[in-house]
Amino acid sequence: VQLQASGGGLVQDGDSLRLSCVASGRSFSSYTMGWFRQAPGKEREFVAAINWNGGSTDYADSVKGRFAISRANAENTVYLQMNSLKPEDTAVYYCAADLGRRARVAVFSYEYDSWGQGTQVTVSS
């Protein structure tokens, strides 16, 4: 599956952004989808994930209450609504697809099989 992320940009502290990730292929509705981010000089970290029907989600503690992940299976798209952005949210954001079947939403990068190219989010103070 191929993934194309978009929606990043330069915003100010406290602003909002919505990232989108469009997937190719017919089986999107069966995938768990996740968002990860990587800041300069840091490891890639988990941000949020959503299961195949949107019934289960998980978030990193650092974004709980500010970010919301959702999906539109009819459009092969997963979203990440980011509110109350902070300078520490600055990173390249990647969407990813977990093609396996798990009893829980995948939160580790090694559990994901396909990755998008990343979109830059920069939050100025």
Buried (B, 14 or more C-beta within 10 A) or exposed (E): BEBBBBBBEEBEEEBEBEBBBBBEBEEBBBBBBBBBBBBEEEEBEBBBBBBBEBEEBBBBEBBEEBBBBBBBBEEBBBBBBBBEBBEEBBBBBBBBBBBEEEEEBBBEBEBBEBBBEBBEBBBEE
